[in-house]
């Protein structure tokens, strides 16, 4: 069960990091740090992107340390694996309901953007590291999905400080790697095409994350007791479908 919990936490962290690319801040990074923009500022894209990745790793490490402390506290409580799995299942169900807007919570939350004045005031390596850290830590800018919160919760429930730290590093690396999507944006047209493609799969990625969260709720719940997995799956699915239907008119 311990392996199952950690495996699901890895999937959630990957989904959370990927979905976060569609935050206003994530998209802003693509329009701000790309070969075309960096050339205009007299910088090399490869160098700035490398510093950005380093900053994102540092941000992930910061997140990982916080999660590791929480994991140590959970380990101190001496929770059974079944209790941890049940808690993870319920947290995943709540995350899915939150992402669907069924709980009255509407993502993105924490609507904070990075300070774009840094692009004109700071050296390339410095704004690269600074922006990267804010992106990699997960909670310094827009939080696009409850899966980010769920990742931390599951890392803590693992009771392993080392795993929690590594999960934070993975999240930071994945978040930072999104800057590489703009590596071929060497012209205004190429950049527009990239943003158009990303916009085209925005809703798809949101629904994939919802599916991941619901799957974790069902699987983790079923590991504890079959009835729990069925109950969480049923409640979560009804809530998610209701939330998605209510969100359709608002998006038009």
C-alpha positions as a printed NumPy array, in Angstrom:
array([[  0.   ,   0.   ,   0.   ],
       [  2.908,   2.318,   0.728],
       [  4.138,   1.853,  -2.838],
       [  0.635,   2.442,  -4.177],
       [  0.282,   5.717,  -2.277],
       [  3.642,   6.987,  -3.489],
       [  2.921,   5.921,  -7.068],
       [ -0.36 ,   7.813,  -7.075],
       [  1.341,  10.838,  -5.517],
       [  3.826,  10.862,  -8.404],
       [  1.014,  10.781, -10.967],
       [ -0.812,  13.598,  -9.187],
       [  2.35 ,  15.721,  -9.003],
       [  2.96 ,  15.217, -12.718],
       [ -0.638,  16.162, -13.543],
       [ -0.485,  19.202, -11.249],
       [  2.751,  20.454, -12.783],
       [  1.529,  19.923, -16.328],
       [ -1.808,  21.644, -15.741],
       [ -0.065,  24.612, -14.105],
       [  1.461,  25.456, -17.481],
       [ -1.928,  26.904, -18.458],
       [ -1.911,  29.446, -15.636],
       [ -1.718,  33.112, -16.697],
       [  1.731,  33.163, -15.116],
       [  2.845,  30.011, -16.922],
       [  1.718,  31.337, -20.284],
       [  3.34 ,  34.674, -19.498],
       [  6.657,  32.876, -19.022],
       [  6.379,  31.45 , -22.523],
       [  5.778,  34.881, -24.036],
       [  8.524,  36.466, -21.915],
       [ 11.269,  33.844, -22.081],
       [ 11.716,  32.56 , -25.624],
       [ 14.417,  32.912, -28.291],
       [ 12.702,  35.911, -29.894],
       [ 12.204,  37.888, -26.673],
       [ 15.621,  37.031, -25.242],
       [ 17.344,  38.072, -28.454],
       [ 15.547,  41.404, -28.276],
       [ 16.881,  41.939, -24.753],
       [ 20.412,  41.02 , -25.82 ],
       [ 20.376,  37.72 , -23.928],
       [ 20.743,  34.113, -24.983],
       [ 17.59 ,  32.032, -24.564],
       [ 19.506,  28.866, -23.677],
       [ 21.318,  30.562, -20.805],
       [ 18.197,  32.225, -19.399],
       [ 16.203,  28.993, -19.715],
       [ 18.939,  27.095, -17.861],
       [ 18.834,  29.606, -14.994],
       [ 15.037,  29.379, -15.034],
       [ 15.225,  25.598, -14.652],
       [ 17.728,  25.952, -11.824],
       [ 15.408,  28.404, -10.077],
       [ 12.447,  26.054, -10.579],
       [ 14.448,  23.219,  -9.   ],
       [ 15.225,  25.484,  -6.051],
       [ 11.526,  26.309,  -5.792],
       [ 10.678,  22.613,  -5.924],
       [ 13.245,  21.969,  -3.197],
       [ 11.588,  24.635,  -1.057],
       [  8.219,  22.979,  -1.579],
       [  9.789,  19.589,  -0.914],
       [ 11.289,  20.71 ,   2.4  ],
       [  7.899,  21.984,   3.551],
       [  6.276,  18.708,   2.492],
       [  9.071,  16.733,   4.18 ],
       [  8.422,  18.51 ,   7.48 ],
       [  4.737,  17.654,   7.143],
       [  5.683,  14.032,   6.362],
       [  7.774,  13.848,   9.529],
       [  4.819,  15.134,  11.543],
       [  2.556,  12.508,   9.971],
       [  5.121,   9.799,  10.659],
       [  5.186,  10.926,  14.274],
       [  1.432,  10.368,  14.516],
       [  1.956,   6.71 ,  13.668],
       [ -0.95 ,   6.527,  11.21 ],
       [ -1.626,   3.132,   9.718],
       [ -1.225,   2.695,   5.975],
       [ -4.982,   2.137,   5.676],
       [ -5.691,   5.432,   7.435],
       [ -3.245,   7.272,   5.182],
       [ -4.827,   5.746,   2.082],
       [ -8.316,   6.645,   3.272],
       [ -7.211,  10.221,   3.907],
       [ -5.591,  10.371,   0.456],
       [ -8.774,   9.037,  -1.144],
       [-10.958,  11.665,   0.514],
       [ -8.474,  14.435,  -0.26 ],
       [ -8.459,  13.382,  -3.926],
       [-12.257,  13.408,  -4.052],
       [-12.335,  16.892,  -2.542],
       [ -9.669,  18.032,  -5.026],
       [-11.785,  16.813,  -7.948],
       [-14.878,  18.54 ,  -6.592],
       [-12.907,  21.727,  -6.045],
       [-11.439,  21.702,  -9.543],
       [-14.907,  21.19 , -11.015],
       [-16.256,  24.14 ,  -9.039],
       [-18.666,  21.896,  -7.156],
       [-17.52 ,  23.242,  -3.787],
       [-17.861,  26.88 ,  -4.71 ],
       [-14.101,  27.159,  -5.213],
       [-13.015,  28.427,  -8.6  ],
       [ -9.488,  27.821,  -9.819],
       [ -7.142,  29.464, -10.433],
       [ -6.804,  30.731,  -6.894],
       [ -4.05 ,  32.909,  -5.408],
       [ -4.204,  35.2  ,  -8.436],
       [ -0.68 ,  36.568,  -8.257],
       [  1.48 ,  37.266, -11.29 ],
       [  5.253,  37.548, -11.354],
       [  6.736,  41.041, -11.543],
       [  7.349,  41.491, -15.262],
       [  9.339,  44.672, -14.616],
       [ 12.197,  42.345, -13.683],
       [ 12.632,  41.661, -17.387],
       [ 13.79 ,  45.238, -17.93 ],
       [ 15.456,  45.865, -14.573],
       [ 17.44 ,  42.678, -13.893],
       [ 20.063,  40.609, -15.673],
       [ 18.876,  37.544, -17.563],
       [ 20.244,  35.017, -15.099],
       [ 18.677,  36.852, -12.173],
       [ 15.137,  37.101, -13.507],
       [ 15.526,  33.562, -14.824],
       [ 16.259,  32.231, -11.331],
       [ 13.687,  34.493,  -9.689],
       [ 10.869,  33.593, -12.042],
       [ 11.865,  29.927, -11.943],
       [ 11.74 ,  29.775,  -8.141],
       [  8.275,  31.325,  -8.054],
       [  7.035,  28.869, -10.658],
       [  8.717,  25.839,  -9.076],
       [  7.522,  26.404,  -5.514],
       [  3.932,  26.047,  -6.712],
       [  2.232,  28.497,  -4.347],
       [  3.903,  31.823,  -5.151],
       [  1.747,  32.551,  -8.209],
       [ -1.559,  31.374,  -9.668],
       [ -2.625,  27.943,  -8.388],
       [ -4.463,  26.455, -11.346],
       [ -5.586,  23.179,  -9.823],
       [ -6.286,  21.534,  -6.497],
       [ -3.911,  18.803,  -7.633],
       [ -1.053,  21.041,  -6.463],
       [ -2.489,  20.956,  -2.944],
       [ -3.234,  17.252,  -3.28 ],
       [  0.393,  16.546,  -4.2  ],
       [  1.585,  18.081,  -0.942],
       [ -1.074,  16.263,   1.066],
       [ -0.14 ,  12.905,  -0.431],
       [  3.565,  13.58 ,   0.048],
       [  2.875,  14.273,   3.722],
       [  0.657,  11.186,   4.063],
       [  3.487,   9.021,   2.75 ],
       [  5.255,   9.64 ,   6.061],
       [  8.578,   9.7  ,   4.216],
       [ 10.536,  12.931,   4.363],
       [ 12.854,  11.758,   1.579],
       [  9.96 ,  10.922,  -0.741],
       [  8.271,  14.246,   0.017],
       [ 11.478,  16.118,  -0.795],
       [ 11.945,  14.213,  -4.051],
       [  8.313,  14.832,  -5.001],
       [  8.826,  18.552,  -4.506],
       [ 11.948,  18.464,  -6.669],
       [ 10.077,  16.556,  -9.374],
       [  7.245,  19.077,  -9.323],
       [  9.7  ,  21.978,  -9.605],
       [ 11.581,  20.332, -12.46 ],
       [  8.4  ,  19.602, -14.39 ],
       [  7.06 ,  23.118, -13.848],
       [ 10.33 ,  24.649, -14.932],
       [ 10.593,  22.436, -18.002],
       [  7.519,  24.148, -19.448],
       [  9.782,  27.049, -20.455],
       [ 11.323,  24.722, -23.045],
       [  8.035,  24.68 , -24.933],
       [  9.   ,  28.066, -26.343],
       [ 12.437,  26.915, -27.5  ],
       [ 11.372,  27.056, -31.169],
       [  9.477,  30.34 , -30.932],
       [ 12.011,  32.221, -33.009],
       [  9.44 ,  34.418, -34.734],
       [  6.164,  36.143, -33.769],
       [  4.256,  33.656, -35.92 ],
       [  5.835,  30.662, -34.232],
       [  5.017,  32.079, -30.811],
       [  1.405,  32.718, -31.816],
       [  1.129,  29.162, -33.141],
       [  2.438,  27.772, -29.856],
       [ -0.035,  29.781, -27.785],
       [ -2.864,  28.801, -30.139],
       [ -2.044,  25.101, -29.748],
       [ -1.899,  25.4  , -25.975],
       [ -5.216,  27.244, -25.885],
       [ -6.754,  24.488, -27.969],
       [ -6.047,  21.82 , -25.339],
       [ -6.678,  23.94 , -22.252],
       [-10.021,  22.351, -21.371],
       [ -8.704,  18.883, -22.232],
       [ -5.89 ,  19.178, -19.706],
       [ -8.325,  20.37 , -17.035],
       [-10.509,  17.32 , -17.579],
       [ -7.529,  14.983, -17.56 ],
       [ -6.523,  16.317, -14.142],
       [-10.095,  15.794, -12.925],
       [ -9.91 ,  12.206, -14.161],
       [ -6.609,  11.688, -12.348],
       [ -8.042,  13.042,  -9.104],
       [-11.17 ,  10.893,  -9.36 ],
       [ -9.087,   7.83 , -10.201],
       [ -6.912,   8.352,  -7.135],
       [-10.032,   8.736,  -4.982],
       [-11.498,   5.482,  -6.307],
       [ -8.295,   3.429,  -6.258],
       [ -7.077,   4.62 ,  -2.864],
       [-10.547,   4.186,  -1.403],
       [-10.949,   0.705,  -2.871],
       [ -7.607,  -0.372,  -1.413],
       [ -8.966,   0.411,   2.037],
       [-12.45 ,  -0.983,   1.409],
       [-14.339,  -1.615,  -1.849],
       [-17.4  ,   0.277,  -0.613],
       [-15.284,   3.368,   0.076],
       [-13.91 ,   3.408,  -3.455],
       [-17.403,   3.041,  -4.931],
       [-18.85 ,   5.726,  -2.654],
       [-16.109,   8.266,  -3.36 ],
       [-16.253,   7.524,  -7.079],
       [-20.026,   7.983,  -7.187],
       [-20.1  ,  11.168,  -5.105],
       [-17.075,  12.59 ,  -6.91 ],
       [-18.42 ,  11.825, -10.372],
       [-21.836,  13.339,  -9.669],
       [-20.252,  16.436,  -8.164],
       [-17.746,  16.847, -10.984],
       [-20.356,  16.429, -13.721],
       [-22.633,  18.912, -11.966],
       [-19.809,  21.381, -11.562],
       [-18.769,  21.078, -15.205],
       [-22.336,  21.666, -16.396],
       [-22.648,  24.785, -14.258],
       [-19.329,  26.072, -15.585],
       [-20.351,  25.871, -19.256],
       [-22.596,  28.976, -19.362],
       [-20.063,  31.003, -17.403],
       [-17.317,  30.236, -19.894],
       [-19.262,  31.583, -22.858]])
